[in-house]
Amino acid sequence: MLDFTSALYLGLQHSSASLRPWAQLTTGKPAALGVPANEERVSQALATLQGCDRAILGPSTLHLFWDLFGVLAEPGTAIYLDAGTYPIARWGVERAAARAIPVRRFRHHDPEALRWRLRQDASRRLRPVVVADGFCPGCGKVAPILDYGESVREMAGYLVLDDTQALGILGRSPGPQAPYGSGGGGSLPWAGAPDRNIIMVSSLAKGFGVPVAVLAGSDEIVGCFVAKSKTRMHTSPPSAAVVHAAERALAINHRHGEALRARLADRVRRLRAELTDHGLSASGRLFPVQTLRLGPSIDSSLVHARLLRLGLRTVLQTARAGRNGCVLIVTARHRMSDIGQAAEAIATVLRKAHPRSLLEENSHGRLEAELGAF
């Protein structure tokens, strides 16, 4: 069975035998009273990788976002939510809304729509907190981080980014030889943005293959979070096992990250080229999450089921507009032969489902290539 459902983009796996041993799995204390011995070193390495002053680990992005919006939910604050933001961050925003903090939504990746919302509230002198994903796999684009940051900086506000998708994949100075950039620090080094008013919350579970999360930002921001955190007071820190796995992932990224990202980019390019050869296309640009472009008459759930019968496992994704999408997630572990077999299976299914669908929006795929990777 060919599996294109794993989001372990770089293919990192951490068996117990690959990790340094630990004396005990957990401290038996809340995080505020004690963390695994190497957690601070791992946290600082992640802060440096992302271009931030300081970072703190948490069991998950759900823990960190729930806590963060409790800290930020102060009178005189308003939250401005990019409409494309992933649900985990939105659940944190809902906690602030329950405390009567006003929440405004604005169009996805639209800095002018954000500025219009801010102008509407200008007379109320609210401190803005803008919330977005650093990278959106749905549209295959990095958020307009510089524009968002500039909009809130002059009002002493914050930009909160969920950078789960980008961490480990995107990095500084992208170019033809390094389409994802270098380092794997995520969307902040990609955009070349200063971190003073930006708060990064990211899971390492995708790019680095470790089920742990990190909150990063300036010394002031992270210090405030640590001082006011409720989950650190009432819940355990990440286990020694996941901290050791994060340490290993960072070491692999330092030694082999650029080669793994180059390998991943080659496989995404091959999938897109193979689909084009069959008269097909996918959205997602060069990011490893590739969504097949299907005509309105094509039932994605039926395509998904037929591909499964042919031995190809894909992700059936429910779009917000109500239509399902059929998604392939490419990783550095896929072989080129896997890519070719997947494209052939897709073409076989679509020829049977609707021959004319092979031409659906293929010109858009060429246009994406002309506009660049992201």
C-alpha positions, 0 to 999 in steps of 0.5 A: 500500500502506497501511503501519502497521508503522513505529515512527517515531511522530512521523514524523521522517525525517532525510535526509542533505541535512537534516543539518549536514555532517561532516568524517568519519563516525567518529574511528577511535578507541574512544569512550573516546578521542574522540567527535564534536564535538557529542556531549556537547552532544546528550547533555546536551540528552537528559539535561535532556529526561528530567529527569536530571543527565547522559547518555551516548550509545551505538550501541544499547540492546544496547551500553548494557545489556550494558555497564550490567549488567557494571558493576552485576554486583557481589557483594552485588547481586540483580536483580529483573526485571519479567516484561514487560521487553523482550528487549534489557534481559533480554539484559543481565540474562543477562550479570549472571546469567552472573556468578552475580548472582541474578535474581528475576522478579516479576509485570508492573507489580505493586509488591506482588509486587516488595516480596514478593520483596525481603522474601524476600531481606531477610536476605541484605542484597542491593542490589536492581536493579529492571529494567522498561520505562518504558512497556509497549505491550502493556498500554498502561500506564506502569510504576509508577515511583514505587512501584518507585523507593521500594522500592529507594531505602531499600536503596540500590538502583537502578531501571533503565528501558528507556524506548525506547517513551516517549522522544519521546512521553510527557512531563510534566503529561499532561492532556486537552489534552496526553494524552501530556504535554509535552516528550517526555522519556519516562516519568520526567517523566510520572511526576514521579519523581526520578532519583537512583536511576533509570537510563534506557536508551533508543533514539531510533530510535522517537520521534525516528527516530535509530538511537542510544541514550542512558543517563541518570541522576545524575552519580554513576551516569553517571560510574561507567558511563563509568569502567567501560564496556567498550564505550566502551573497545573499540568506536567511538562513534556516528557523526557522522551519527547524532549530527547526526540526534539534534541535528536531532531534538531541535531539531524536538522543541523547535519542533514536538514538541507539535504532532506529538504532538497530531497523533499522538493525533488519529490514534490516537483516529480509528483507535479510533473507526473500529474502534468504528463497525465493532463492533471494538476494539483494546488499547493505549489512546492509545499508537500501538501498537494491537493488534486484539482478536480472538476465540479462533477468529480466526487472527491470521496469516490476518487479517494475510495477508488484510489484506496482500492488500487493501493494508494492511500490519500487524505480526504479533506473537507474544504470549508466551502463544503466540497471535499478534496483529495490530498497527497502528502509527499515526504522525503521518505517517498521513492521516485517510483512511489511518485510515479505509481501514485500519479498513474493510479490517479490518472487511471481512476480519473479516466474511469470517473470522467475523461474530461476531468484530465484537462481540469485547470491544468493551465493553472498548474503552469501559471503556478510554476511561472509565479514561483514556488510560494 
